[in-house]
Amino acid sequence: MCYAQKLICLLLLVLSASFGVGGCYLLYSDFGVQLARTGEANAAAHAQTCTLLQTEIIDLQRRGDDTGDDTVVSLLQAREGATALWRGDTLLCDTLGVPCAAPLENGTMRTVRSGDTVTALYGSDLQGNLHLVSAFDLTGLYRDRNASLRRFLGLEVVVLAAGAAVMAVLARQVTRPLRVLTATSAEIAEGEYSRRTALHTGDEIEQVSRSFDKMADAVQEKIADLEADVQKREDFMGAFTHELKTPMTSIIGYADVLRNLQTDPDEQREAASAIYHEGRRLESLSQKLLALLALGGEELELTDVDLGTLWPQLRAACPAVPLQTPAESCVVHGDADLLLDLLCNLVQNAAKASAPDEPVTVRCRDNGATVTVEVEDHGCGIPRAELDRVTEPFYMVDKSRARKQGGSGLGLALCKRIAAAHGSDLTIVSEQGQGTTVRVILRKGGAL
């Protein structure tokens, strides 16, 4: 609820309370004024009755006429108004219409209620031990007050009902967004991370909604990052398995040779030795790939590697690829198994893109402190828009396109990891129709 709504609710409450209290105060104040004025008029009328009765009695006494009880009662009855007359404790006349067992004290007033009737009694003492009580009907005054009070209370009920309706509408406007927030938070807690509140209330709750949605976006993004990391690990595990397939195939091939050789001991020993060396290479490459993928407990140890010793191994590992290797030799700081695997992957990917009679060229250039190794093919090239994606795992699973442009991306993804482990990056330069060149810059041996 915004401040304006809060102020409106508070104002409605204050106005309702002020209207009730003020209305009652004004009503009773007006009634008090009317009652006081009526009391003054009744007191004046009672005093006038007493004066006239006393004057007539005095005149009778002067003339020597009878001033007995019957005469006094007849004088009183000749006047209008409800009265009662006592002489001493003896009631002489009573037309009050309300119970009054004894005369009132001189100059006093008393209000008597009998059913729905309200009567004001005024008492005075006269000469001759006479006591006069006059009665004045106040029922109409009180009836008017009660009618006004009922009308006011009805109006107060209407005001309170209108205020309650307005407050109910405002409360619903507040509680509905809160219900949405509660329901959305419960759904997100159950795993529906795409749920959002998207409230547009124009008040503080909209700000809370925006903050809540931003928090949900951050949570969903974090979960997506975690899922992406898991997917990347799974992709690189696929790449890891792919990279181990070549030495495993070699071992199986040597085992077949060994099984088929029944007579020549020298060839048997040579095949067994090859199986042993390939097995050791497979074990070493497995450990290094695991370390490269941050899946094993070992760390890579880089040493000085003579690239010249890798060219014959590269040609032997890729016998079906027409390959041009450099004649010069450079010593770099790296790992021989991983660098050979890097070159094998680059050459095999380049061979997929090149025509069968087009050779894959490997260049080695000494830059002083670094050595640049390039692998170039003469295929159809890679579109510029896809250059940043070709090193993603499982890029272009369409085998027909993969063959034209240089592989599915498994090898290039691992090549990027190997280059990063050597403090370098994989640079790909390609033009459609002009082939692709992959470049890796390595530090020279003894540079560190």
C-alpha positions in Angstrom: 0.0 0.0 0.0 1.5 3.4 -1.0 1.6 6.3 1.3 -1.4 8.0 -0.4 -3.6 4.9 0.2 -2.5 4.7 3.8 -3.3 8.4 4.3 -6.7 7.9 2.7 -7.5 4.9 5.0 -6.3 6.9 8.0 -8.3 9.9 6.9 -11.4 7.8 6.6 -11.0 6.4 10.1 -10.4 9.9 11.5 -13.3 11.4 9.6 -15.6 8.6 10.7 -14.6 8.9 14.3 -14.7 12.7 14.2 -18.1 12.6 12.5 -19.5 10.2 15.2 -18.0 12.0 18.2 -18.6 15.5 16.8 -22.2 14.6 15.7 -23.0 13.3 19.1 -21.5 16.3 20.8 -23.4 18.7 18.6 -26.6 16.8 19.0 -26.4 16.7 22.8 -25.2 20.3 22.9 -28.2 21.5 20.9 -30.5 19.3 23.1 -28.9 20.8 26.2 -29.5 24.3 24.9 -33.1 23.5 24.1 -33.6 21.9 27.5 -32.1 24.9 29.3 -34.3 27.3 27.4 -37.4 25.2 28.0 -36.5 24.9 31.7 -36.2 28.7 31.9 -39.6 29.2 30.3 -41.2 26.5 32.5 -39.7 28.1 35.6 -41.0 31.5 34.6 -44.4 30.1 33.9 -44.4 28.3 37.3 -43.3 31.6 39.0 -46.0 33.5 37.3 -48.6 31.0 38.4 -47.4 31.2 42.0 -47.4 35.1 41.9 -50.9 35.3 40.4 -52.3 32.7 42.9 -50.7 34.5 45.8 -52.0 37.9 44.6 -55.6 36.6 44.3 -55.4 35.1 47.8 -54.2 38.4 49.2 -57.0 40.3 47.4 -59.6 38.0 48.9 -58.1 38.5 52.4 -58.3 42.3 52.0 -61.9 42.2 51.0 -62.6 39.9 53.9 -63.8 37.0 51.6 -63.4 33.4 52.3 -59.9 32.1 51.6 -60.5 28.5 52.6 -59.2 25.4 50.9 -62.1 25.2 48.5 -61.7 28.8 47.4 -58.0 28.4 46.8 -58.6 25.2 44.8 -61.2 26.9 42.7 -58.8 29.8 42.0 -56.1 27.2 41.0 -58.4 25.2 38.8 -59.5 28.3 36.9 -55.9 28.5 35.5 -54.5 26.3 32.8 -51.7 23.8 33.5 -51.1 20.7 35.5 -50.6 21.6 39.2 -50.8 20.1 42.6 -51.5 22.1 45.9 -50.8 21.1 49.4 -51.6 22.8 52.7 -49.1 21.4 55.1 -49.0 17.7 54.3 -52.6 17.6 53.1 -53.1 17.3 49.3 -55.8 19.7 48.2 -55.6 19.4 44.4 -53.7 17.2 42.0 -53.9 17.5 38.2 -50.2 16.7 37.5 -50.8 13.4 35.8 -47.6 11.9 37.3 -47.1 10.5 40.7 -45.9 13.0 43.3 -46.4 11.8 46.9 -45.2 14.9 48.7 -44.6 18.5 47.8 -41.2 19.5 46.5 -38.9 21.8 48.5 -39.2 25.5 47.7 -37.4 26.5 44.5 -36.5 22.9 43.4 -37.1 21.1 40.1 -37.4 17.4 39.4 -37.7 15.3 36.2 -40.1 12.4 36.4 -40.2 9.6 33.8 -43.4 7.5 33.5 -43.4 5.1 30.5 -42.7 7.2 27.4 -43.7 10.4 29.3 -41.1 12.9 30.6 -42.4 15.6 33.0 -40.6 18.5 34.7 -41.9 19.3 38.2 -41.3 22.7 39.9 -42.1 23.4 43.6 -42.6 26.6 45.5 -43.9 27.6 49.0 -46.8 30.1 49.3 -48.3 32.0 52.2 -50.6 30.2 54.5 -48.5 27.0 54.6 -49.4 26.3 51.0 -47.1 24.4 48.6 -47.6 24.5 44.8 -46.1 22.1 42.3 -46.4 22.8 38.5 -45.9 20.1 35.8 -44.5 20.7 32.3 -44.4 18.0 29.6 -40.9 17.5 28.1 -41.9 14.3 26.1 -41.9 16.1 22.8 -38.4 17.6 23.4 -37.0 14.2 24.3 -38.8 12.6 21.4 -37.3 15.1 19.0 -33.8 14.4 20.5 -34.3 10.6 20.1 -35.4 11.0 16.5 -32.4 13.2 15.7 -30.2 10.7 17.4 -31.6 7.8 15.3 -31.2 9.8 12.1 -27.6 10.6 13.0 -26.8 7.0 13.9 -28.3 5.9 10.6 -26.1 8.4 8.8 -23.1 7.3 10.8 -23.8 3.7 9.8 -23.9 4.8 6.1 -20.6 6.6 6.5 -18.9 3.7 8.2 -20.2 1.3 5.6 -18.9 3.5 2.8 -15.6 3.8 4.6 -15.4 0.1 5.1 -16.2 -0.5 1.5 -13.4 1.8 0.4 -11.0 0.2 2.8 -12.1 -3.2 1.6 -11.3 -2.2 -2.0 -7.9 -0.8 -1.0 -7.2 -3.9 1.1 -8.1 -6.2 -1.8 -5.8 -4.2 -4.1 -3.0 -4.8 -1.5 -3.8 -8.4 -0.6 -4.2 -9.6 -4.2 -0.6 -8.8 -5.2 0.6 -10.3 -1.9 -1.3 -13.5 -2.8 0.4 -13.5 -6.2 3.8 -13.0 -4.6 3.1 -15.9 -2.1 1.9 -18.2 -4.8 4.8 -17.4 -7.2 7.4 -17.9 -4.4 5.8 -21.3 -3.6 6.0 -22.4 -7.3 9.6 -21.2 -7.5 10.4 -23.2 -4.4 8.9 -26.3 -6.0 11.2 -25.9 -9.0 9.2 -23.7 -11.5 12.1 -21.2 -11.9 10.5 -19.6 -15.0 7.6 -18.2 -13.0 7.4 -14.4 -12.5 5.0 -12.1 -10.7 5.0 -9.2 -13.2 2.8 -7.0 -11.0 1.9 -3.5 -12.2 0.2 -1.9 -9.2 2.0 1.5 -9.3 3.0 1.4 -5.6 5.6 -0.1 -3.3 4.4 -3.7 -4.0 5.4 -3.2 -7.7 8.9 -2.4 -6.5 8.9 -5.5 -4.4 7.6 -7.5 -7.4 10.4 -6.2 -9.6 13.0 -7.0 -7.0 11.5 -10.5 -6.6 11.6 -11.1 -10.3 15.2 -9.9 -10.5 16.0 -12.3 -7.7 14.2 -15.1 -9.6 16.1 -14.2 -12.8 19.4 -14.4 -10.9 18.5 -17.7 -9.4 17.4 -19.1 -12.8 20.6 -17.8 -14.4 22.7 -19.3 -11.7 20.9 -22.7 -12.1 21.3 -22.4 -15.9 25.1 -21.8 -15.4 25.3 -24.8 -13.2 23.5 -26.9 -15.7 25.7 -25.6 -18.5 28.8 -26.5 -16.4 27.5 -30.0 -16.0 26.7 -30.2 -19.7 30.2 -28.9 -20.5 31.8 -31.6 -18.3 29.6 -34.2 -20.0 30.6 -32.9 -23.5 34.3 -33.0 -22.6 33.9 -36.5 -21.2 32.7 -37.4 -24.7 35.7 -35.6 -26.2 37.9 -37.4 -23.7 36.5 -40.8 -24.8 36.9 -39.8 -28.4 40.6 -38.9 -27.9 41.4 -42.2 -26.4 39.8 -44.1 -29.3 42.9 -43.8 -31.5 45.5 -45.4 -29.1 42.9 -48.0 -28.2 42.4 -48.9 -31.9 46.2 -49.2 -32.3 46.4 -51.6 -29.3 43.6 -53.7 -30.8 45.3 -53.7 -34.2 48.6 -54.8 -32.6 46.8 -57.5 -30.7 45.3 -58.8 -33.9 48.7 -58.9 -35.5 50.1 -60.7 -32.5 47.3 -63.2 -32.6 47.7 -63.9 -36.3 51.5 -64.3 -36.1 52.2 -67.9 -35.4 55.7 -68.5 -36.5 58.0 -65.4 -36.4 59.2 -64.7 -32.8 60.8 -61.4 -33.8 57.5 -60.0 -35.2 55.7 -61.3 -32.1 58.1 -59.5 -29.8 57.8 -56.3 -31.9 54.0 -56.4 -31.7 54.1 -57.1 -28.0 56.5 -54.2 -27.5 54.2 -51.9 -29.5 51.2 -53.0 -27.4 53.2 -52.2 -24.3 54.3 -48.7 -25.5 50.8 -47.9 -26.8 49.3 -49.0 -23.4 51.8 -46.8 -21.5 50.9 -43.9 -23.9 47.2 -44.6 -23.4 47.7 -44.5 -19.6 49.8 -41.3 -19.7 47.4 -39.6 -22.1 44.4 -40.6 -20.0 45.9 -39.0 -16.9 46.8 -35.8 -18.7 43.4 -35.5 -20.3 41.8 -36.0 -16.9 44.0 -33.3 -15.4 43.3 -31.0 -18.4 39.5 -31.4 -17.9 39.9 -30.8 -14.2 38.5 -34.3 -13.5 41.6 -35.9 -12.0 43.7 -35.2 -9.0 47.0 -34.6 -10.9 48.3 -31.3 -12.4 50.0 -30.9 -15.7 53.8 -30.6 -15.6 55.2 -28.8 -18.7 58.7 -29.5 -19.8 60.9 -28.7 -22.9 59.6 -30.5 -26.0 61.4 -30.8 -29.3 58.7 -30.4 -32.0 61.0 -32.1 -34.5 60.5 -35.4 -32.7 56.7 -35.0 -33.0 56.6 -34.8 -36.9 57.4 -38.5 -37.5 54.9 -39.5 -34.7 52.3 -37.2 -36.3 52.7 -38.8 -39.7 52.5 -42.3 -38.1 49.3 -41.3 -36.2 47.7 -40.0 -39.4 48.8 -42.5 -42.1 45.8 -41.8 -44.3 46.3 -38.1 -44.4 48.5 -36.5 -47.1 50.6 -34.4 -44.8 53.4 -31.8 -45.3 55.4 -31.2 -42.1 58.1 -28.7 -41.5 61.8 -29.6 -41.8 63.0 -27.3 -39.0 62.8 -28.1 -35.4 61.9 -25.9 -32.4 62.0 -26.5 -28.7 58.9 -25.3 -26.9 57.6 -25.4 -23.3 54.8 -27.9 -23.1 53.8 -31.5 -22.8 54.7 -33.9 -25.6 51.7 -36.2 -25.4 49.2 -33.3 -25.3 51.0 -31.4 -28.1 51.0 -34.6 -30.3 47.3 -35.0 -29.5 46.7 -31.4 -30.4 48.4 -31.8 -33.8 46.6 -35.0 -34.5 43.2 -33.4 -33.8 44.0 -30.4 -36.0 45.3 -32.5 -38.8 42.4 -34.9 -38.7 39.9 -32.1 -38.7 41.7 -30.4 -41.6 41.7 -33.7 -43.5 37.9 -33.9 -43.2 37.6 -30.5 -44.8 40.2 -31.0 -47.6 39.8 -32.8 -50.8 41.4 -36.3 -50.9 44.3 -35.2 -53.0 44.9 -31.9 -51.2 47.6 -32.2 -48.5 47.3 -30.8 -45.0 50.2 -28.4 -44.3 51.8 -28.0 -40.9 54.0 -24.9 -40.4 56.4 -24.0 -37.6 57.7 -20.4 -37.3 60.2 -19.1 -34.8 59.2 -15.7 -33.4 62.0 -15.2 -31.0 60.4 -15.8 -27.6 57.5 -17.8 -29.0 56.9 -20.5 -31.7 53.8 -20.4 -33.9 52.4 -23.7 -35.1 49.8 -23.6 -37.9 47.7 -26.3 -39.5 46.2 -25.4 -42.9 43.7 -27.1 -45.1 42.3 -26.3 -48.5 38.6 -27.0 -47.9 35.5 -25.0 -48.4 36.2 -22.8 -45.3 33.9 -21.9 -42.4 31.3 -19.1 -42.6 32.4 -16.0 -40.6 29.2 -16.1 -38.4 30.2 -19.6 -37.2 33.9 -19.1 -36.5 33.2 -18.5 -32.7 31.2 -21.7 -32.4 33.3 -24.3 -34.1 35.2 -25.0 -30.9 32.0 -25.8 -29.0 31.6 -29.5 -28.2 29.4 -31.4 -30.7 29.3 -28.4 -33.0 27.6 -29.3 -36.3 26.5 -32.9 -35.6 25.4 -33.1 -39.3 28.1 -35.4 -40.6 27.8 -34.2 -44.2 28.4 -30.5 -43.2 31.0 -31.6 -40.7 33.0 -33.4 -43.3 32.9 -30.3 -45.6 33.9 -27.8 -42.9 36.2 -29.8 -40.7 34.7 -32.0 -38.0 32.0 -32.0 -35.4 33.8 -29.8 -32.9 34.8 -32.4 -30.4 38.4 -32.3 -31.4 38.6 -28.5 -31.7 37.0 -28.1 -28.3 39.7 -30.3 -26.7 42.4 -28.5 -28.8 41.2 -25.2 -27.3 41.7 -26.8 -23.8 45.1 -28.0 -24.7 46.2 -24.7 -26.0 44.8 -22.9 -22.9 46.8 -25.4 -20.7 50.0 -24.1 -22.6 49.1 -20.5 -21.9 47.9 -19.9 -25.5 44.7 -19.6 -27.4 43.4 -21.2 -30.5 43.1 -18.8 -33.4 41.1 -19.9 -36.5 41.3 -17.9 -39.8 38.9 -19.0 -42.5 37.4 -17.7 -45.7 34.7 -19.5 -47.6 36.2 -21.2 -50.6 39.8 -20.6 -49.5 40.3 -23.1 -46.6 41.0 -22.8 -42.9 44.1 -22.2 -40.9 44.3 -22.9 -37.2 47.1 -21.2 -35.3 48.6 -21.9 -31.8 51.4 -19.8 -30.3 53.7 -21.7 -27.8 56.4 -20.4 -25.6 59.9 -21.4 -26.4 61.7 -23.9 -24.1 63.8 -22.3 -21.4 61.7 -19.1 -21.6 60.4 -19.5 -18.1 
